[in-house]
Amino acid sequence: MKMLYAIYSGKEDDLPIINMHCFENISGLERLDFLKKDKDSKIILDIPVISMGDRWKIYEISYKYSNDIANMFHDEFMMLMQNRVKVVLLFQC
């Protein structure tokens, strides 16, 4: 995340604080459409970026509705925990 934000913001001063292993997978991030090269071959973000203010709004909404959902399914969840179901892996990716 730090690396992607440093690329997005263009703050090269932030790059030294990023673990160098993050940079080893730049081509993988390009294949996943997280990064791309602009017309000058500069690496740029290819994903939407939200502001910190919007981030906190999303956290507030997530907190509110996760509590609503947890309360709605509390009894079913507790029953599932008491009567565990064994999940069998049929294939491996």
PEGI-V795071 format. One record per residue. SS is DSSP state (helix for helix, strand for strand, loop for the rest). PSI is psi as a letter, one per 30 degrees, with the letter a starting at -180 (none if undefined). NEAR is the number of other C-alpha atoms within 10 Angstrom. Layout:
[[SS	PSI	NEAR] [SS	PSI	NEAR]]
This chain:
[[loop	e	8] [helix	e	13] [helix	e	19] [helix	e	19] [helix	e	14] [helix	e	17] [helix	e	18] [helix	e	17] [helix	f	12] [loop	g	12] [loop	i	11] [helix	f	10] [helix	f	8] [helix	f	14] [helix	e	17] [helix	f	9] [helix	f	9] [loop	k	13] [loop	k	11] [helix	f	11] [helix	f	8] [helix	e	13] [helix	f	13] [helix	f	10] [helix	g	11] [helix	e	15] [helix	e	13] [helix	e	12] [helix	f	17] [helix	e	16] [helix	e	11] [loop	g	11] [loop	g	12] [loop	e	16] [strand	l	20] [strand	l	19] [strand	k	12] [loop	a	11] [loop	f	7] [loop	g	6] [loop	g	8] [loop	k	9] [strand	k	15] [strand	l	18] [strand	k	20] [loop	g	17] [loop	l	12] [loop	k	7] [loop	k	12] [loop	l	9] [loop	l	8] [helix	e	9] [helix	e	8] [helix	e	11] [helix	e	11] [helix	e	11] [helix	e	12] [helix	e	13] [helix	e	10] [helix	e	12] [helix	e	10] [helix	e	12] [helix	e	11] [helix	e	11] [helix	f	11] [helix	e	12] [helix	e	10] [helix	e	12] [helix	e	10] [helix	e	12] [helix	e	11] [helix	e	11] [loop	g	10] [helix	e	12] [helix	e	11] [helix	e	11] [helix	e	13] [helix	e	11] [helix	e	10] [helix	e	11] [helix	e	10] [helix	f	9] [loop	i	9] [loop	k	9] [loop	k	8] [loop	k	6] [loop	k	6] [loop	k	6] [loop	j	6] [loop	f	5] [loop	l	5] [loop	k	4] [loop	none	2]]
